[in-house]
Every structure is written in structure tokens, then in C-alpha cells.
């Protein structure tokens, strides 16, 4: 690979990459909206949220709408930067493959 970017292990699964891509398009999103978009169970999404949160890529905000507890998710600046670097590395790979095809 000739690009200056490298793949980020945090996005090695399609679920995490899909989550981050969805969240990159908004300031924050409610847990349920991310769950529905990604087609994940609450448990699976929660595990992936925890993994990205531990890396500092995701911010989790809890609150209530009326009396109903809610959770909102957002990419941090670090998470956005990591996602952009990962996507650039994927593009480098695709460009290299096209050059050698």
C-alpha cells in the first residue's frame, strides 16, 4: 500500500464501521435509531458501543425524554478522525488494486 493511511482495528467489523459511518452524518443519534439502521440487537449494539467508547471514539449521553430513559451516541473528534483515516486507507487499497488491474 502506498498511501499514508492505515486501517484501524476498531473498524475491522462491518457493524462498527456501519455505526461510525451512520454517526458521522449527525451530531448525535438516539441508541434505537442506530440499532435500527445497523440492524443489530440491543445487546450487540451495546457491546460495540462499549468497544468504541473505551477507545475514546464514541461519546455516550444518557438522559430522559419525559420519564423514559434514553441513550444518545456521538462520534468524538478522535472517532471522526479515526474513521476518516480508516476510509482513506480503504480508498488507498482500492486505488492500488485499480492501478494493478
N, C-alpha and C positions, 0 to 999 in steps of 0.2 A: 504494500500500500504506500502510495507516495504522498498522501495528504498529511497534514499536520495534526489531524484529529484522531482520537482513539475511541473505540467502543467503550461504553460504561456498563459494567456488570449489573448495575442497578436496573437497567432496562433490558436485561437478557431475556425476560419473558414477555410474551405478547401482551399479557394482562397489564403489566407495569408500564409498558410503552404506550398502550392504549389509554390508560388512566392519565399518564402525564400529557399525552397529546391532547386529550379532552380538556384537561385543566389548563393547558397553555392558552386556550382560547377564551378564558374568562378570568375575572379577578378571584372568584371562589365559586364553588358549587356545593350544593347540598349532597350529602352522602348518598341518598336514594337516587338522585339524578345520575351520579357517577356509576352507581351499581347498575341501573337500568341501561345506560349507554354501553357499558362494558359487558353486560350480560353475565354478571358474576353473582354468586350468592353473597349474602351479607358477611358471612364468615370468611369467604375467600377474599373479598374486598378488604375486610378489616386486617387480614394478615398482610396483604400487600401495602396497605396504608401504613401499618406499623414498620415495615421494612424501609419504606421511603422516608418516613418520619425520623427513624433512627439515623439516617444519613444526612438529615437536615434538608432534604429535597421537598418536603411536604410540611405544611402547617395545618394543624387540626384545631378548629374552633368549635367549642360546644356551647350551646345556649338553648333557649326555648322559643317557640312560637306559640304564644298563649301558654298553655300548660303542657304542651307537647315538647319533649326534649328533641333537639336536632343537633346534627353534626355537620359542619361545613369543612370542606377541604380546599386547599390552595397550594399551588406550587410556590416555593420560596424563590428568591432571586437565584440562589445557588442551584435549585432544582431546574429552573428555566435555563440557566447556563449549561448545566449538565445535559439536559435534553437537547439543546441546540448543538452541543459538541457531538453527542451520540448520532444525531441525524446527519450532521456534516460528515462523520466517519462512514456512515452508511452510504452517503452520496459519493464519497471518495471511492468506496468499494465498487459501487455501480459504475462510476466513471471509468475506473480501471478495467472492469470487465468489458465495457463497451469499446474501449481502446484496443483491447486484445482479442476482440471477437472477429 
